[in-house]
Amino acid sequence: MAEYAQVIVDVPTMQTNRPYTYKIPTKLQSQLECGMRVIVPFGKGERKIQGFVVGFATKEEFVENIEIKEIISTMDLAPVLAKEGLLLADWLAQKTFSFKISCLQAMLPNVMRASYTKKLRVLSPELLSDEVKLFFAGQAEVEFNEEQLSTKLLRELTLLRKKDALEVIYQVNDRAKPKMVMMITSLVTRENYEMLKKQVRKNATRQLELLAFLAQKSGQTFARSELPTNLVQTLSQLKKAAELGWIKLEEKEAYRDPYATKEVQKTQPQKLTAEQQVAVDAVSQAIDAKQAQPFLLQGVTGSGKTEVYLQTIAHALKNGQTALMLVPEISLTPQMVQRVKARFGSQVAMLHSALSDGERYDEWRRIERKEAKVVVGARSAVFAPVSDLGVIIVDEEHETSYKQEDMPRYHARNVVLWRAKYHHCPVILGSATPALETRARAQKGVYRHLKLTKRINGNALPQVELVDMRQAIRTAPRPDFSEVLLAQIKERLARNEQVVLMLNRRGYSSFVLCRECGFVLKCPNCDVSLTLHMDTHSMKCHYCGHEEAIPQRCPSCNSKKIQYYGTGTQKVQAELEKLLPNARILRMDVDTTRKKGAHERLLAKFGAHEADILLGTQMIAKGLDFPNVTLVGVLNADTALGLPDYRSSERTFQLLTQVSGRAGRADKSGQVVIQTYNPEHYAIQLACKQDYERFFFYEMNLRHLNHYPPYYYTIRLTVSAKTEAAAAKESFAIKKSLDQCLSPEAIVLGPTPSSILRINNRFYYQLVIKYKSEPALETYLHELLLQSQQGERKGIQVVIDRDPVNFL
């Protein structure tokens, strides 16, 4: 039996990135398992912190005369991370240059990462011994603290937990408590009804009515909320009824279900097209053969990729396995979850940041308890505790939102491929416009390429009209609307059809400028101009959150000639309301979707045709399926083209192709109008033709000439400090070390100031490493992470980002 445990402690520094050895106290020796959390003393001050048990050791493995501290207590009666989670954390820490503790905590819901209290709940009262019953003292659940329990009782509780007779409940303040429902059991019978009735005063009408109701419910248990309106009782009244022997009261846990109030009509599998059938058969065969085969499912917009997903999930469930499906953004989650729920009902759980902590905790427990077989969620759902996976699906796999920007800086697609190998199951990477790296792997045969070339309804792709705003602006009724686009909108409204308009910039105006002296109002903390927001009547920074009043005079020269320039979704909405006063307009951007459930409410409203025009940022470009939308307008196709990033053309092509696909998805034909100041640009030209293949080969040639992915790997090093001089000095020191570490074939760009030099009063410099094979680089970067801990005391931070999704 192991006497020592290897523990990763909750201190996110490189010095603690290895396990610390702790002695296992006698009372815990038979119950400690890998994946459990423990409380341990740490440092000279003997402070108590939490840690994760990741392994065990015997005394023979240690040098004599080394003082080894003892574990104080366990935090769990069962592991919160399975073997897969521990192995995944090891891989993630190595791959993303992250602290092990950050990787372990990334896999748990917030409720299990913060400070908390614990409760033990009885699930099978008949299995409890007298001593355990005494411990519960007639209660269904009690607070739980191992340090206050005897060794014998702790051992017995652990055994009961393993038999599922007890359950541990984790609570963070009041936010993460399991939802409890008051249940009432009627003890009024035909035999005792008359006797109980005589004990009630004749003028106590409500009590008599309650007694009669309870007689009808004799022996039945029902929720307090099911009491008729005229018989609703306060808690004290119910307790009085319990004392009189009329009822028995008990609290019962109920899962928080964010979709509980929404009726979902069950759907049946649809008849597949020939191309869909080929795709479903290929993936199903891989499920049956337990092959970790990645598939690229490339299908034009409206080609029925979702039905392929649903039927492969059904095949996995038929085999007794589970399924995991990732969607890129919360805005896509409501429609996708609704479709999956309509097919698989209560077997579906979801995990994304729009859920409350309590809802997320309940969904995580449903998955962990194997009550949910299908998990749908955004990026972090990739760590869902799903066992025996049969298939993993990544919808819109090209989306940059699958990349985590904070430690651990993982890409969900890479984590999916790791989990697929672990579970021996296939992966479907679905997109109409795959990332070039993904498409290149399919070209080489690393991924199996499945194509859906036709729309499910047999309709042609929407016609696309390109409007050159350099010419159209001369006759445009408003700066953001050409005559062509406005005429098309009016035509659709006259036919009672719907319109989607996209502008990838929120706010009212991009900046405020003084026409007298040229002053532009900037953020005091960042090197960016403030954006005007008319709904809050304020100027906001979209980087640090700074907010201030709209100036009436120029802060520099005191002139009144201050004007708003640029455009945003708020301003466009105001223009539309003047141009089309009878049109019903919905705006969907970060500002209108802050509140919980706002995405879903807006989409439901538009789906019910309570609005004629849906105006929004890129969140409306993907995944939305409304049969009455026959026109899509892109107000400015150039917003991403001018960005200093090698992926700007790819992103422009993807966004235009995706948003164009929102038109004509049902019986009615679709039309797309794209307004641009760069009509000759290849990304815009090819997006109009929805010609992904030509774009792929053209862009790949450019990537090859300029030494960018997928021909080279990239790593971005970002150095930030409180002064520009400190950031620059550290950057050049790193560059000098890299020159000694790298081979002549590697390319290092920089160091250069970041595109936005100052954010939140910190200055940023960056280096970009492009390479094919550098055996010494990995070791150097892990050493750099270790060394950078010393620099943090001086306010210097170094961030290492493997395969960054942008260089801004």
C-alpha positions, 0 to 999 in steps of 0.5 A, a space after each residue: 500500500 502506498 504511503 505517499 501521494 504525488 500532489 499538484 498544488 494550487 499555485 500557478 507558477 512554474 516552480 510548482 509545475 511538478 508534483 509535490 510529495 505528501 505523506 498519506 495519513 493512516 485514516 486516508 490510506 485505503 481511500 485516496 485515489 488519483 484525481 481526488 482533490 486534497 488539502 495540504 500544507 504548503 510553504 514555510 507558513 504552513 498555509 492550507 491549499 488545495 491540490 490534485 492527487 496525480 500519483 503514489 509512491 513508496 518510502 523506498 523512492 525517497 532519500 532519507 532525512 527529508 521532512 515530508 509533510 502530511 496531507 491534511 484531508 481529502 476534499 472528495 469521496 471520489 475522484 473529480 477527474 478520471 484517468 483520461 483527465 489526468 493524462 490530458 492535463 499532462 499533454 495540455 501542459 506540455 503542448 501549450 506551455 501551461 502550468 499543470 494546475 491551470 490545465 487541471 482546473 480548466 476541466 472542472 466547472 467554476 463551482 469546483 474551482 473556487 472556495 466551497 463548502 461540502 454536503 453529504 446527501 443520503 441516496 439509499 437510507 436502507 444501507 446506512 448503519 446506526 452510526 451513520 444514521 446518528 451522524 445524519 441525525 434524521 436529515 437528508 443531508 449534512 455539511 461534511 468536513 473530514 477533519 472532524 470525523 473519526 477514521 472509522 466513520 470516514 472509512 464507512 462513508 467512503 464505502 457508502 459513497 462507492 455503493 452510490 448510497 451517498 453523494 457529495 454536493 459541492 457548494 460555492 457560497 450560495 451560487 452553486 447549491 443544488 436546486 431544492 424543491 419542497 415535496 409534500 406527501 399527503 398522510 390524509 386517508 379515508 380512515 382518518 379524514 373525518 377525525 382530522 376534520 373534527 379537529 379543525 374549527 368550522 369557520 377555518 375554511 381554507 384549512 378545511 379545503 386543504 384537508 379535503 384536497 389532501 384526502 384526494 391526494 392520499 399517499 401521493 407525493 407532489 411538489 409544493 408548486 402543484 398546490 392549487 392557487 387558492 390553497 397555497 400555503 406559507 412554509 410555516 403553515 405547511 410545517 404546522 400541517 406536518 405537525 398535525 400529521 396531515 403531510 410529510 415534508 421533504 426537500 428533493 433536488 431538481 436539476 436547473 434546466 435552462 430549456 425547461 420552459 421551452 417545448 421542443 417538438 420531437 423530430 425524426 431522422 430525415 431521408 438523406 441525399 446520396 452525398 449525405 448517405 455516403 458521409 453517414 455510412 463512412 463515419 458509422 463504419 469508423 464508429 463500429 470499428 472504433 477508429 480514431 479517424 478524423 473526417 473533414 465534412 466540407 459542405 456548402 451552406 444549406 447542404 445538410 451537415 446538421 442531419 449528418 451530425 444527428 444521424 452519426 450521433 444516433 448510430 453511436 447511441 445505438 451502440 451504447 456509446 456517447 457523443 460530444 458536439 462543439 459549436 463555436 459561439 453562444 449565438 449558435 448554441 440555441 438553434 443547434 441545441 434545439 435541433 439536437 434536443 428535438 432528436 434526442 430529448 432528455 439525453 442532451 446536456 449542454 455546457 457553455 458560458 451563457 449558463 449560470 454557475 448552478 446550471 453549468 454545475 448541474 449539467 456537468 453532474 448529469 454528464 459525470 453521472 452518465 445521465 446525459 449521453 449527448 453533450 453540446 457546447 462551446 469551446 470549454 465543453 471539450 473537457 466534458 466528463 463524457 465516458 465511452 465516446 463514440 463520435 466527436 463533432 466540431 461544427 464550423 471547425 474553422 472558427 477562431 473562437 475555438 482557441 482559448 486566449 488565456 492559460 491554458 492556450 489550447 485549440 479545441 480542435 487539437 484537444 478533440 483529436 487527442 480525446 478521439 485517440 484516447 476513446 478510439 472514435 472518429 471526429 467530424 470537422 464540419 465547415 463550408 469554409 474549412 481552415 486552410 490547415 484542415 483542408 491541407 490535411 484532407 488533401 494529404 489524406 491525413 483526414 478523410 475528405 467528405 463533400 456535400 456539394 449541393 443544397 438539401 432543397 436542390 436550390 442553387 446557391 444565392 446570386 451575389 451582386 457586388 457593389 463598388 462603393 467607390 462609385 455607389 457612394 456618390 448616389 447613396 441615400 446614406 453612407 452605409 446603404 447603396 441605392 442597389 441594396 436599399 432597393 433590394 431591401 424594399 422589394 423584400 419587405 413589400 413581399 413580406 420576406 425577411 432580410 439579414 444585414 451584417 456589419 462587423 463593427 458594433 457601436 454608433 461610430 468608430 471615433 470622435 474627431 475635432 474638425 478644428 484641430 484634428 483631435 481624436 478622443 482616445 482611451 487613457 489606458 490603451 492606444 485606441 480611439 474610444 467608440 461612441 455608444 448612443 444607447 448608453 450615451 457614452 464613449 467606450 474602449 472595447 479593450 479595457 472597458 474604460 467609459 466616459 461621457 460624450 464630449 460636447 466640446 473638443 478637450 484639446 481646443 475647446 471647439 464645438 466642431 466635434 463630429 462622429 466618424 465611421 459607423 457601427 451597428 447602432 448608427 446603421 439601425 438609426 439610419 435604417 429607421 429613418 430610411 424605412 420607418 415601417 420596418 421592424 428591426 432587430 439588432 444583434 451584437 455584443 451590446 444587445 446580447 449581454 443579458 442571459 438568454 438574449 441570443 435566443 430571445 432575439 433569434 426566436 423573435 426573428 424566427 417568428 417573423 416579429 421583425 423584418 430585418 436582423 442587423 448584426 455583427 459576425 455572430 449572425 453570419 453562421 449557423 442561422 437557418 430562417 426559411 423566410 430570409 431571401 436577402 443578405 446584405 453585407 454593408 462593408 466587406 472590407 473590415 477584416 481585409 486591412 488588418 495586419 494578419 496573414 489570415 485576414 484574406 481567409 477570414 474575409 472569404 469565410 465570413 462572406 461565404 458564411 453570411 451569404 449562406 443565410 439566404 434562400 435556405 428554403 423554397 424561396 431563392 436567395 439574393 446577396 448584396 456585398 458592398 465593398 471598396 475593394 471589389 477586385 480583391 481575390 477573397 471578395 471575388 471568390 467569395 461571391 462565386 462561393 468558390 472555396 477550391 480556387 481560394 484554397 489553392 490561391 491562398 496556399 500558394 501565397 502561404 508557401 511563398 511567405 513561409 506561413 502555416 500550414 507550411 510552417 509552424 508558428 509560435 508567438 512570444 508576447 512580452 508586456 511591461 509597465 514601460 515600453 523600454 522594459 518590454 523592448 529590452 526583454 524582447 531583444 534579450 529573448 531574440 538573442 537567446 533564440 538566435 543561439 537556439 534556432 537553426 538557420 532554417 527558422 525565421 524570427 519576425 521581430 521583436 516589434 511593438 504589437 499592433 496596439 502597443 498599449 492596452 490597460 497601461 501595459 506595453 506589448 512587444 512580440 516576436 513570431 517564430 516560423 519553423 518546420 523542425 526545431 528540436 531545441 525550441 521546445 526545451 528552450 520555451 519551457 525554460 523561458 517560461 520558468 525564467 519569466 517567473 522571476 521577471 514577473 516580480 518586476 512587472 514583466 510578463 511573457 506569454 507563449 502562444 503555439 499556433 496563434 489564430 491571429 498576430 494582432 
